[in-house]
Amino acid sequence: MHTTVLNILTPTNFNFWRTAYSHGWADLPPFSYNSDTEELSRVLTVDSGTVVSALLKAKGKRIKVKIDSVKPLSLFQKQFLISQLKSCLRLNEDFSDFHRAARWHPEYKWIGTSGSGRMLRAPTVFEDVLKMICTTNCTWALTKLMVTNLVEHFGEEFHRTLHAFPTAEAIAASSEKYLRKEIKAGYRSPYLIELAERVASGKLDLESWRTSDLPTDELFKQMRQVKGVGPYAAGNLMKLVGRYDYLGLDSWVRAQYYKLHRNGRTVKDSTIEKHYEPYGKWRGLFFWLEMTRYWHDDKFKL
């Protein structure tokens, strides 16, 4: 096994741990995390036949990346890995406007001073979409089981129990029956197969969503056209492509909102939406950061 150490410089308004631990993706393979040491791990596919394991930790104004690989990495492979990790941590995105907006609201001044705002995402939109579908209408334990099964059954092996995220082609070669029985994907099984088939065939270009110039509402509608992606899933996928106009409501965040703003009393979704309207195009991000603030303040573990 070969070990390579790389360093990634970070912007001044960046907080590594609040980004790595910004939502549930850190808890879903091929990601893993250690909240005690504030480290994030990820198995990455570099190219055909090359899978590596990366361990990330903040070191001052940089991120130290320790990469284990079967063979020494070429310069191109190292550059590709840095590019992947920058995308996952949203390092190429400018959050200065968001932090300026947060300073206008006394209740959100902590956002800029803590370097919050970036949300961890997968190297590919395909992975983000598939995982998001696996979060619908179920417990987090079931989400984790489904994603773990997908990775272990279809992902290329790195070392023993570590696998990369599967390609669309690998999942498309399976069947709805297999996904129901072995992956425990239930009603999502035909959606996952169809998604993988459309991506593998080139009929659906999910990766273009991150650079799309479509108006936000049109991109949201485009996401909704993918079977299995409802308003909740699309709203949260929008955050992962840099659009924050939608809240992405589910039972967990509703309960958090009731607790924080209504003394536990339930209200209509429209009431929640209205509460965040004053925050404009950033409302979905203000909402999410407020709902999850205690994860860091109280050292909450997923």
C-alpha positions in Angstrom: 0.0 0.0 0.0 1.3 3.5 -0.9 0.5 6.6 1.0 0.4 10.1 -0.5 -0.1 13.3 1.5 -1.8 16.3 -0.3 -2.7 19.7 1.0 -5.7 21.8 -0.1 -5.7 25.5 0.8 -9.0 26.8 2.1 -10.7 30.2 1.9 -11.0 32.5 5.0 -14.7 31.9 5.5 -14.4 28.1 5.5 -14.9 25.7 8.4 -13.9 22.2 7.5 -15.8 20.3 10.2 -19.0 22.3 9.8 -18.8 21.4 6.1 -17.9 17.8 6.5 -20.5 17.3 9.2 -23.2 19.6 7.6 -25.8 16.8 7.0 -26.2 13.1 6.8 -23.9 12.4 3.8 -20.9 12.1 6.2 -22.6 9.0 7.7 -23.3 7.3 4.4 -20.6 5.2 2.6 -18.3 5.7 0.9 -18.0 8.6 3.3 -17.3 7.9 7.0 -16.4 10.3 9.9 -14.9 10.5 13.3 -16.5 13.3 15.3 -14.0 13.0 18.2 -11.0 13.7 15.9 -13.1 15.8 13.4 -11.9 13.6 10.4 -13.7 12.7 7.3 -12.9 9.6 5.2 -13.9 8.8 1.6 -13.3 6.0 -0.8 -12.8 7.6 -4.3 -12.7 6.3 -7.8 -9.8 8.0 -9.7 -10.2 6.2 -13.0 -11.0 2.7 -14.3 -9.3 0.2 -12.0 -7.9 2.8 -9.5 -9.8 3.2 -6.2 -8.2 5.0 -3.2 -9.1 5.8 0.4 -8.7 9.4 1.5 -8.6 10.8 5.1 -9.2 14.5 5.5 -8.5 16.7 8.5 -8.2 20.5 8.9 -4.7 21.9 9.6 -4.8 25.6 10.0 -5.7 27.2 6.7 -5.4 24.0 4.8 -6.9 20.5 4.6 -4.4 17.7 5.0 -5.4 14.7 2.8 -3.8 11.3 3.4 -4.4 9.0 0.5 -3.9 5.2 0.5 -3.6 3.5 -2.9 -2.4 0.2 -4.2 0.0 1.8 -6.6 1.8 5.2 -6.6 -0.4 8.0 -8.0 0.5 10.0 -11.1 0.5 13.8 -11.0 -2.7 13.7 -13.1 -4.4 11.4 -10.6 -3.4 13.6 -7.7 -4.8 16.7 -9.4 -8.0 14.8 -10.2 -8.4 13.8 -6.5 -7.9 17.3 -5.3 -10.5 18.5 -7.8 -13.0 15.9 -6.6 -12.5 16.8 -2.9 -12.7 20.5 -3.6 -16.1 19.9 -5.3 -17.3 17.7 -2.4 -16.4 20.4 0.1 -17.7 23.2 -2.1 -14.3 25.0 -2.0 -14.8 26.5 -5.5 -18.0 28.3 -4.5 -18.0 31.8 -3.1 -20.1 32.1 0.1 -19.2 35.7 0.9 -22.6 37.1 -0.3 -24.3 34.6 2.0 -22.2 35.6 5.0 -22.9 39.2 4.3 -26.6 38.4 4.2 -26.3 36.6 7.5 -24.7 39.6 9.2 -27.9 41.6 8.4 -29.9 39.3 10.7 -28.9 39.3 14.4 -30.2 35.7 14.8 -27.8 34.5 12.1 -24.6 36.4 12.8 -23.1 33.2 14.1 -23.1 31.7 10.6 -20.4 34.0 9.2 -18.2 33.9 12.3 -18.3 30.1 12.4 -17.6 29.7 8.7 -20.9 27.8 8.2 -22.8 27.5 5.0 -21.2 24.9 2.8 -22.9 21.5 2.6 -21.0 18.3 1.8 -21.9 16.6 -1.4 -20.8 13.5 -3.4 -18.3 13.7 -6.2 -21.2 13.1 -8.7 -24.8 14.3 -8.9 -25.7 10.6 -9.6 -24.6 9.6 -6.2 -26.4 12.6 -4.6 -29.7 11.8 -6.3 -29.5 8.1 -5.6 -28.8 8.7 -1.9 -31.5 11.3 -1.7 -34.1 8.8 -3.1 -32.9 6.4 -0.3 -33.8 9.0 2.4 -37.5 9.2 1.4 -40.3 7.8 3.6 -38.0 5.8 5.9 -35.8 6.0 9.0 -32.2 7.0 8.9 -31.2 3.5 9.8 -33.0 2.1 6.7 -31.4 4.8 4.5 -27.9 3.8 5.8 -28.7 0.1 5.3 -29.8 0.7 1.7 -26.8 2.8 0.8 -24.4 0.5 2.5 -25.8 -2.5 0.6 -25.6 -0.6 -2.7 -22.0 0.3 -2.1 -21.0 -3.2 -0.9 -22.9 -5.1 -3.6 -22.1 -2.9 -6.6 -19.1 -0.7 -5.8 -15.5 -1.5 -6.8 -13.5 -2.8 -3.8 -10.6 -0.9 -2.4 -9.5 -3.0 0.5 -11.5 -5.6 2.4 -14.8 -4.0 3.5 -14.1 -0.6 1.7 -15.8 0.0 -1.6 -16.2 3.0 -3.9 -19.7 4.2 -4.9 -21.1 2.1 -7.7 -21.3 3.4 -11.2 -24.7 3.8 -13.0 -23.7 0.9 -15.3 -23.2 -1.5 -12.3 -26.6 -0.8 -10.9 -28.3 -0.8 -14.3 -27.0 -4.3 -14.9 -29.0 -5.5 -11.9 -32.7 -5.9 -11.5 -35.6 -4.6 -9.5 -36.0 -8.0 -7.9 -32.4 -8.0 -6.7 -32.7 -4.5 -5.3 -35.8 -5.4 -3.4 -34.4 -8.6 -1.9 -30.7 -7.8 -1.4 -30.5 -4.1 -1.1 -33.8 -3.7 0.8 -34.7 -0.8 -1.4 -38.5 -1.6 -1.4 -40.7 0.6 -3.6 -37.6 2.7 -4.6 -36.2 -0.3 -6.5 -37.7 0.5 -9.9 -36.8 4.1 -9.5 -33.2 3.3 -8.8 -33.0 0.9 -11.8 -34.6 3.4 -14.1 -32.3 6.2 -12.9 -29.2 4.1 -13.4 -30.3 3.0 -16.9 -31.0 6.5 -18.0 -27.7 7.8 -16.7 -25.7 4.9 -18.1 -27.3 5.3 -21.5 -26.6 9.0 -21.6 -30.3 9.9 -21.8 -30.1 11.8 -18.5 -27.3 14.2 -17.8 -27.5 14.7 -14.0 -24.0 16.2 -13.8 -25.2 19.3 -15.8 -27.3 20.3 -12.9 -24.3 21.7 -11.0 -23.6 24.2 -13.9 -27.1 24.7 -15.2 -28.1 28.2 -16.2 -31.8 27.3 -16.0 -33.9 29.5 -13.7 -34.2 27.9 -10.3 -37.9 27.0 -10.6 -37.2 25.3 -14.0 -34.3 23.3 -12.6 -36.5 22.3 -9.7 -39.1 21.0 -12.1 -36.4 19.1 -14.1 -35.4 17.4 -10.9 -39.0 16.5 -10.1 -39.2 14.6 -13.5 -36.8 12.0 -12.1 -39.0 9.2 -10.6 -38.6 9.0 -6.9 -37.7 12.7 -6.6 -40.5 14.5 -4.9 -40.6 18.1 -3.5 -38.6 17.2 -0.4 -35.8 15.4 -2.4 -35.7 18.0 -5.1 -35.6 20.8 -2.5 -32.5 19.3 -0.8 -30.8 18.4 -4.1 -31.1 22.0 -5.0 -28.9 22.9 -2.0 -26.3 20.5 -3.3 -26.1 22.2 -6.7 -25.9 25.7 -5.1 -29.5 26.8 -5.2 -31.1 27.6 -1.8 -34.6 28.8 -2.7 -36.4 25.6 -1.4 -36.6 24.4 2.2 -36.9 20.7 1.5 -39.3 19.8 4.3 -39.6 16.4 5.8 -40.8 15.1 9.2 -37.5 15.6 11.0 -37.0 19.3 10.0 -40.7 20.0 10.6 -40.3 18.7 14.2 -37.2 20.8 14.7 -39.0 23.9 13.4 -42.0 23.2 15.8 -39.6 22.9 18.7 -37.5 26.0 17.9 -40.3 28.4 16.8 -43.7 27.0 18.0 -43.0 25.4 21.4 -43.7 22.1 19.9 -47.0 23.0 18.3 -47.5 21.8 14.7 -48.2 24.3 11.9 -48.9 24.1 8.2 -45.9 23.9 5.8 -47.0 27.2 4.3 -46.5 28.8 7.7 -42.9 27.5 7.8 -42.3 28.7 4.2 -43.7 32.1 5.1 -41.3 32.4 8.1 -38.3 32.1 5.8 -39.5 34.2 2.9 -37.7 37.4 4.1 -34.3 35.6 3.6 -34.8 35.5 -0.1 -32.6 33.2 -2.3 -30.7 32.0 0.8 -33.8 30.9 2.8 -33.2 27.2 2.3 -29.7 27.5 3.7 -30.7 29.7 6.6 -33.4 27.2 7.4 -31.1 24.1 7.3 -28.3 25.8 9.3 -30.8 26.8 12.0 -32.3 23.4 12.2 -28.9 21.7 12.6 -27.0 24.3 14.7 -27.1 22.1 17.8 -25.2 19.3 16.0 -22.1 21.4 16.5 -23.0 23.4 19.6 -23.9 20.3 21.5 -21.5 17.9 19.8 -24.5 16.0 18.4 -23.7 12.7 16.8 -25.6 11.3 13.8 
